[in-house]
Amino acid sequence: MRAWRLIAGGSDRTAFDPGLVETALQLLIEHFEQGLAVTDRCGRVQFLNRAARAYLGRGLLRLEQGCLRGTKPADAAALRRIVADAAAGHGGSARLEGEGAPLLVAACAILPSAGAVPGGAVLLRLVDPAAARLPTAAMLQEQFGFTPAEAALAGDILAGNDLAASAARRRITRNTARVHLRHLFEKTGTRRQAELMRLLLLCPQPIAAAQSGGTEISAPGPLSRSNGGCGYKTI
């Protein structure tokens, strides 16, 4: 608890509610748009957040006797390899082709602590490129001071449209689109379109559940073992 006070810049006398911090962290983990999974060195699942469970439901991953596996033999082998490497202290990543949609996976070891999984635990970060949320026009206006027209052009660029396509879609001339683009560069301090896109994609977005008012989180507890004998937990 003292560490949390120091992080907050307070003293030992500072009023502190560790339950509030825990609730906020649970909210972040459970409603994080990317999948998070905790496994042992063999891939046996200890925890899956909502996005990771959704990947199972969509067939991007599968459970085999409680172990997280890819849907194809090559994917299963790649996932076993990076989990084993991470458990041995080496981070790793892989692209799983899946059934019709790729899944990007990165793994790292979880440092041992009291009550740790015997033999080492691994944290997996799972990214479905097709499900990535782009910042809304309102977010871009708030964060960078774009006008509605500039934010609309920025959204088109993030969606993969070139300047000509965006101009046609917005029913403006190319020259007007170029003026908007120049303003985007000026307001973001960027010089190239690739640099602009990278910055815009890094815009922090509200946690989906908090934005919609769904902030209630149940206490951690085991799920049933109907999923291939997996006793993973949810929050």
C-alpha positions as a Markdown table, in Angstrom:
| # | Residue | x | y | z |
|---|---|---|---|---|
| 1 | Met | 0.0 | 0.0 | 0.0 |
| 2 | Arg | 2.9 | 2.3 | 0.7 |
| 3 | Ala | 4.0 | 1.9 | -2.9 |
| 4 | Trp | 0.7 | 3.1 | -4.1 |
| 5 | Arg | 0.9 | 6.2 | -1.9 |
| 6 | Leu | 4.3 | 7.1 | -3.2 |
| 7 | Ile | 3.2 | 6.7 | -6.8 |
| 8 | Ala | 0.3 | 9.0 | -6.0 |
| 9 | Gly | 2.8 | 11.5 | -4.6 |
| 10 | Gly | 1.2 | 11.3 | -1.1 |
| 11 | Ser | 2.5 | 10.5 | 2.3 |
| 12 | Asp | 1.7 | 7.7 | 4.7 |
| 13 | Arg | -1.0 | 10.0 | 6.2 |
| 14 | Thr | -2.7 | 10.5 | 2.8 |
| 15 | Ala | -6.2 | 9.0 | 2.7 |
| 16 | Phe | -6.0 | 6.1 | 0.3 |
| 17 | Asp | -8.6 | 3.7 | -1.0 |
| 18 | Pro | -6.9 | 0.6 | -2.5 |
| 19 | Gly | -10.3 | -0.8 | -3.4 |
| 20 | Leu | -10.9 | 2.1 | -5.8 |
| 21 | Val | -7.6 | 1.5 | -7.5 |
| 22 | Glu | -8.3 | -2.2 | -7.8 |
| 23 | Thr | -11.7 | -1.6 | -9.3 |
| 24 | Ala | -10.3 | 0.8 | -11.8 |
| 25 | Leu | -7.6 | -1.7 | -12.8 |
| 26 | Gln | -10.2 | -4.4 | -13.1 |
| 27 | Leu | -12.3 | -2.2 | -15.3 |
| 28 | Leu | -9.3 | -1.5 | -17.6 |
| 29 | Ile | -8.3 | -5.1 | -17.9 |
| 30 | Glu | -11.8 | -6.6 | -18.5 |
| 31 | His | -12.9 | -4.0 | -21.0 |
| 32 | Phe | -9.5 | -3.4 | -22.7 |
| 33 | Glu | -10.2 | -3.7 | -26.4 |
| 34 | Gln | -7.3 | -6.1 | -26.9 |
| 35 | Gly | -7.3 | -9.6 | -25.6 |
| 36 | Leu | -5.3 | -10.4 | -22.4 |
| 37 | Ala | -4.6 | -13.9 | -21.2 |
| 38 | Val | -2.6 | -15.4 | -18.4 |
| 39 | Thr | -1.3 | -19.0 | -18.8 |
| 40 | Asp | 1.2 | -21.3 | -17.3 |
| 41 | Arg | 4.3 | -22.4 | -19.3 |
| 42 | Cys | 2.2 | -25.1 | -21.1 |
| 43 | Gly | -0.5 | -22.7 | -22.1 |
| 44 | Arg | -3.1 | -23.7 | -19.5 |
| 45 | Val | -5.3 | -20.7 | -19.0 |
| 46 | Gln | -5.5 | -19.0 | -15.7 |
| 47 | Phe | -7.4 | -15.8 | -16.8 |
| 48 | Leu | -9.0 | -14.4 | -20.0 |
| 49 | Asn | -10.5 | -10.9 | -20.3 |
| 50 | Arg | -13.6 | -10.2 | -22.3 |
| 51 | Ala | -11.9 | -9.6 | -25.6 |
| 52 | Ala | -9.9 | -12.9 | -25.3 |
| 53 | Arg | -13.1 | -14.8 | -24.5 |
| 54 | Ala | -14.7 | -13.2 | -27.6 |
| 55 | Tyr | -11.8 | -14.5 | -29.7 |
| 56 | Leu | -12.6 | -18.0 | -28.5 |
| 57 | Gly | -16.2 | -17.5 | -29.4 |
| 58 | Arg | -15.3 | -16.3 | -32.9 |
| 59 | Gly | -13.0 | -19.3 | -33.5 |
| 60 | Leu | -9.8 | -17.2 | -33.6 |
| 61 | Leu | -8.5 | -19.4 | -30.8 |
| 62 | Arg | -9.5 | -22.6 | -29.1 |
| 63 | Leu | -9.2 | -24.4 | -25.8 |
| 64 | Glu | -7.8 | -27.9 | -25.7 |
| 65 | Gln | -8.1 | -29.5 | -22.3 |
| 66 | Gly | -7.8 | -26.1 | -20.7 |
| 67 | Cys | -4.8 | -25.0 | -22.9 |
| 68 | Leu | -5.0 | -22.1 | -25.2 |
| 69 | Arg | -4.3 | -23.2 | -28.8 |
| 70 | Gly | -4.3 | -21.8 | -32.3 |
| 71 | Thr | -7.0 | -23.1 | -34.8 |
| 72 | Lys | -4.5 | -24.5 | -37.2 |
| 73 | Pro | -1.5 | -26.8 | -36.5 |
| 74 | Ala | 1.0 | -24.2 | -37.5 |
| 75 | Asp | -0.7 | -21.6 | -35.3 |
| 76 | Ala | -0.9 | -24.1 | -32.4 |
| 77 | Ala | 2.9 | -24.7 | -32.7 |
| 78 | Ala | 3.7 | -21.0 | -32.9 |
| 79 | Leu | 1.6 | -20.3 | -29.8 |
| 80 | Arg | 3.2 | -23.1 | -27.8 |
| 81 | Arg | 6.6 | -21.8 | -28.9 |
| 82 | Ile | 6.2 | -18.2 | -27.8 |
| 83 | Val | 4.5 | -19.3 | -24.5 |
| 84 | Ala | 7.4 | -21.6 | -23.7 |
| 85 | Asp | 10.0 | -19.0 | -24.7 |
| 86 | Ala | 8.3 | -16.4 | -22.5 |
| 87 | Ala | 8.1 | -18.7 | -19.5 |
| 88 | Ala | 11.9 | -19.2 | -20.0 |
| 89 | Gly | 12.4 | -15.5 | -19.8 |
| 90 | His | 12.4 | -14.6 | -23.5 |
| 91 | Gly | 9.6 | -12.4 | -24.9 |
| 92 | Gly | 8.2 | -13.4 | -28.2 |
| 93 | Ser | 5.5 | -12.7 | -30.8 |
| 94 | Ala | 3.7 | -14.4 | -33.6 |
| 95 | Arg | 1.0 | -13.9 | -36.2 |
| 96 | Leu | -1.7 | -16.6 | -36.1 |
| 97 | Glu | -3.5 | -17.0 | -39.4 |
| 98 | Gly | -6.6 | -18.5 | -37.8 |
| 99 | Glu | -9.8 | -19.4 | -39.7 |
| 100 | Gly | -10.3 | -16.4 | -42.0 |
| 101 | Ala | -8.8 | -13.7 | -39.8 |
| 102 | Pro | -5.3 | -13.1 | -38.4 |
| 103 | Leu | -4.5 | -12.6 | -34.8 |
| 104 | Leu | -1.4 | -10.9 | -33.5 |
| 105 | Val | 0.1 | -12.3 | -30.3 |
| 106 | Ala | 2.9 | -11.1 | -28.0 |
| 107 | Ala | 4.0 | -12.9 | -24.9 |
| 108 | Cys | 6.1 | -12.1 | -21.8 |
| 109 | Ala | 6.9 | -13.7 | -18.5 |
| 110 | Ile | 5.1 | -12.7 | -15.3 |
| 111 | Leu | 7.6 | -12.3 | -12.5 |
| 112 | Pro | 7.0 | -14.8 | -9.7 |
| 113 | Ser | 5.3 | -13.8 | -6.5 |
| 114 | Ala | 3.5 | -15.3 | -3.6 |
| 115 | Gly | 0.9 | -17.7 | -4.9 |
| 116 | Ala | 2.4 | -17.7 | -8.4 |
| 117 | Val | 1.6 | -20.4 | -11.0 |
| 118 | Pro | 4.1 | -23.3 | -10.5 |
| 119 | Gly | 6.7 | -23.4 | -13.3 |
| 120 | Gly | 6.2 | -19.8 | -14.4 |
| 121 | Ala | 3.3 | -17.8 | -15.8 |
| 122 | Val | 3.0 | -15.9 | -19.0 |
| 123 | Leu | 1.0 | -12.8 | -20.1 |
| 124 | Leu | -0.4 | -12.9 | -23.6 |
| 125 | Arg | -1.5 | -9.8 | -25.5 |
| 126 | Leu | -3.9 | -10.7 | -28.3 |
| 127 | Val | -4.7 | -8.2 | -31.1 |
| 128 | Asp | -7.4 | -8.6 | -33.8 |
| 129 | Pro | -6.4 | -6.0 | -36.4 |
| 130 | Ala | -9.9 | -6.0 | -37.9 |
| 131 | Ala | -11.4 | -5.1 | -34.5 |
| 132 | Ala | -9.2 | -2.1 | -33.8 |
| 133 | Arg | -11.2 | 1.0 | -32.8 |
| 134 | Leu | -10.4 | 4.2 | -34.7 |
| 135 | Pro | -10.7 | 7.6 | -32.8 |
| 136 | Thr | -14.0 | 9.3 | -33.6 |
| 137 | Ala | -14.2 | 12.8 | -35.1 |
| 138 | Ala | -15.3 | 14.2 | -31.8 |
| 139 | Met | -12.2 | 12.8 | -30.1 |
| 140 | Leu | -9.9 | 14.2 | -32.7 |
| 141 | Gln | -11.6 | 17.6 | -32.4 |
| 142 | Glu | -11.2 | 17.6 | -28.6 |
| 143 | Gln | -7.6 | 16.4 | -28.6 |
| 144 | Phe | -6.1 | 18.4 | -31.5 |
| 145 | Gly | -8.6 | 21.3 | -32.0 |
| 146 | Phe | -9.6 | 20.1 | -35.5 |
| 147 | Thr | -12.6 | 21.7 | -37.2 |
| 148 | Pro | -15.4 | 19.2 | -38.1 |
| 149 | Ala | -14.1 | 19.3 | -41.7 |
| 150 | Glu | -10.5 | 18.6 | -40.7 |
| 151 | Ala | -11.6 | 15.8 | -38.4 |
| 152 | Ala | -13.6 | 14.2 | -41.2 |
| 153 | Leu | -10.6 | 14.2 | -43.4 |
| 154 | Ala | -8.4 | 12.8 | -40.7 |
| 155 | Gly | -11.0 | 10.0 | -40.2 |
| 156 | Asp | -10.9 | 9.2 | -44.0 |
| 157 | Ile | -7.1 | 9.1 | -43.9 |
| 158 | Leu | -7.2 | 6.7 | -40.9 |
| 159 | Ala | -9.7 | 4.5 | -42.8 |
| 160 | Gly | -7.2 | 4.1 | -45.7 |
| 161 | Asn | -8.6 | 6.6 | -48.1 |
| 162 | Asp | -6.3 | 8.8 | -50.1 |
| 163 | Leu | -6.8 | 12.6 | -50.5 |
| 164 | Ala | -8.6 | 12.3 | -53.9 |
| 165 | Ala | -11.0 | 9.7 | -52.5 |
| 166 | Ser | -11.7 | 11.7 | -49.4 |
| 167 | Ala | -12.3 | 14.9 | -51.4 |
| 168 | Ala | -14.8 | 13.0 | -53.6 |
| 169 | Arg | -16.5 | 11.5 | -50.6 |
| 170 | Arg | -16.8 | 14.9 | -48.9 |
| 171 | Arg | -17.7 | 16.7 | -52.1 |
| 172 | Ile | -14.9 | 19.2 | -51.8 |
| 173 | Thr | -12.1 | 20.1 | -54.3 |
| 174 | Arg | -8.7 | 18.5 | -54.0 |
| 175 | Asn | -7.3 | 21.9 | -53.3 |
| 176 | Thr | -9.6 | 22.3 | -50.3 |
| 177 | Ala | -8.6 | 18.8 | -49.1 |
| 178 | Arg | -5.0 | 19.8 | -49.3 |
| 179 | Val | -5.7 | 22.9 | -47.2 |
| 180 | His | -7.4 | 20.7 | -44.6 |
| 181 | Leu | -4.4 | 18.4 | -44.6 |
| 182 | Arg | -2.0 | 21.2 | -44.1 |
| 183 | His | -4.0 | 22.4 | -41.1 |
| 184 | Leu | -3.8 | 18.8 | -39.7 |
| 185 | Phe | 0.0 | 18.9 | -40.0 |
| 186 | Glu | 0.2 | 22.3 | -38.3 |
| 187 | Lys | -2.1 | 21.4 | -35.4 |
| 188 | Thr | -0.4 | 18.1 | -34.7 |
| 189 | Gly | 3.2 | 19.2 | -35.4 |
| 190 | Thr | 3.7 | 16.5 | -38.0 |
| 191 | Arg | 5.1 | 16.8 | -41.5 |
| 192 | Arg | 4.2 | 13.6 | -43.3 |
| 193 | Gln | 1.0 | 11.8 | -43.7 |
| 194 | Ala | 2.5 | 8.6 | -42.3 |
| 195 | Glu | 3.6 | 10.5 | -39.2 |
| 196 | Leu | 0.2 | 12.0 | -38.9 |
| 197 | Met | -1.5 | 8.6 | -39.0 |
| 198 | Arg | 0.8 | 7.2 | -36.4 |
| 199 | Leu | 0.0 | 10.0 | -34.0 |
| 200 | Leu | -3.8 | 9.8 | -34.6 |
| 201 | Leu | -3.8 | 6.1 | -34.0 |
| 202 | Leu | -2.2 | 6.6 | -30.6 |
| 203 | Cys | -5.0 | 8.8 | -29.4 |
| 204 | Pro | -6.2 | 7.4 | -26.0 |
| 205 | Gln | -9.8 | 6.4 | -26.0 |
| 206 | Pro | -12.2 | 6.0 | -23.1 |
| 207 | Ile | -12.8 | 2.5 | -21.8 |
| 208 | Ala | -15.8 | 1.2 | -23.6 |
| 209 | Ala | -17.7 | 0.1 | -20.5 |
| 210 | Ala | -17.1 | 3.4 | -18.7 |
| 211 | Gln | -18.2 | 5.4 | -21.7 |
| 212 | Ser | -21.5 | 3.5 | -21.9 |
| 213 | Gly | -22.0 | 3.5 | -18.1 |
| 214 | Gly | -21.3 | -0.3 | -17.7 |
| 215 | Thr | -18.8 | 0.0 | -14.9 |
| 216 | Glu | -20.1 | -2.7 | -12.6 |
| 217 | Ile | -17.5 | -5.5 | -12.2 |
| 218 | Ser | -18.1 | -8.7 | -10.3 |
| 219 | Ala | -15.6 | -10.2 | -7.9 |
| 220 | Pro | -13.1 | -12.6 | -9.3 |
| 221 | Gly | -14.2 | -16.2 | -9.3 |
| 222 | Pro | -13.8 | -19.4 | -11.2 |
| 223 | Leu | -15.9 | -20.2 | -14.2 |
| 224 | Ser | -17.4 | -23.6 | -14.8 |
| 225 | Arg | -15.0 | -26.2 | -16.4 |
| 226 | Ser | -17.2 | -26.8 | -19.4 |
| 227 | Asn | -14.6 | -25.2 | -21.7 |
| 228 | Gly | -12.3 | -28.2 | -22.0 |
| 229 | Gly | -11.6 | -28.4 | -18.4 |
| 230 | Cys | -10.3 | -24.9 | -18.2 |
| 231 | Gly | -10.7 | -23.2 | -14.8 |
| 232 | Tyr | -9.8 | -19.7 | -15.8 |
| 233 | Lys | -11.1 | -16.7 | -14.0 |
| 234 | Thr | -13.0 | -13.7 | -15.1 |
| 235 | Ile | -13.5 | -10.3 | -13.5 |
